[in-house]
Amino acid sequence: MVRIVITMVLFAAAALPAGGAYAQAYPTRAIRVIVPAAPGDSCDVLARLIGQKVGERLGQQLAVDNRVGAGGQLGLALIAKAPPDGYTIGCGQGGNMVIVPIARKKVAYDSLKDFVAIQIPVTNFLGLVVHPTVPFKNVKDLVAYGRANPGKLVFGSNGEGAFIHFSVELLRSLGKFTYLHVPYNGVAPIMTDLMSGRVDATITSFVSVKPFVDSGRMKLLAIGRATRSPKYPDYPTIAETLPGYENSGWFGFIGPAGMSREQVVLLNKEMNRAVMQPDVREKLDTYGLEIHTESPEFFTNRIRQDFEKWGKVARDMGFKQLE
């Protein structure tokens, strides 16, 4: 019996250095973080803020590599094709990882097969805004107006099959009204035409429109969170009028499929630790981003849920994929 106990202790002791040796073996050099957007974009800000903190903890630099092109497809394709050795990761978002594959026939990656989810540090929510002179004061009034005036309610979006377009379609399907869709090449021209009264409404990032709402140049009807924002409790949600409505964006770190579980867990742990640092939290708050400290599985499930949600919206509206 004594021999058995001693043997078990020796095996346990032998296992401890092995685990420690593995932890110390990664990373042994800099980790490349591909950002499929230009400097200053939300993914870029996240990669630099969080990357610095994680790099300090792991003793190796997380080097940001901005790869702009094809609406994020260029950078994501590079991540997908990288060796799964833990030394190339990247930042993706709901738009280029979910909406683009739903809206387009040819995409340079398969978001459900080519990537492993590491961590989703932040989400943001959208706001339904209108020109101040429109003849409705809330979501209920907007729905009633759209039903009573088929095709007269003008919504601007950032393009056919873009996130704003699908967000408006979800609103329409739940509210059972009709509208005129005016697609733009980007969000900035929507803002210009909304403030001038050329379009009646749009749904876009809350933090980007809040200054216009505060100055009276736009009117906020509701926000796209499932529940009211703890920071802005006075703003109603669209779901209070149309149950089931929710449209939040997310940004998250991913790696090429095949990365080891140990590497993913280590990076997830350190990234979660990083977003909880006071200086990081303060910075992210200025961008209107809501912080999360979730598991890789949570992020994986979020991607799958979004594919199901927005895929159904596309099917229900009879959307034909773009070339």
Secondary structure, DSSP 4 states (H G I P E B T S, - for coil): -HHHHHHHHHHHHHHHHHHHHHHHHS-SS-EEEEESS-TTSHHHHHHHHHHHHHHHHHTS-EEEEE---GGGHHHHHHHHHS-SSSSEEEEEEHIIIIIHHHHBS--SS-TTTSEEEEEEEEEEEEEEEE-TTSS-SSHHHHHHHHHHSTTTSEEEESSTTSHHHHHHHHHHHHHT---EEEE-SSSHHHHHHHHHTSS-EEEEEHHHHHHHHHTTSSEEEEE-SSS--SS-TTSPBGGGTSTT---EEEEEEEEETT--HHHHHHHHHHHHHHHTSHHHHHHHHHTTPEE----HHHHHHHHHHHHHHHHHHHHHTTPPPB-
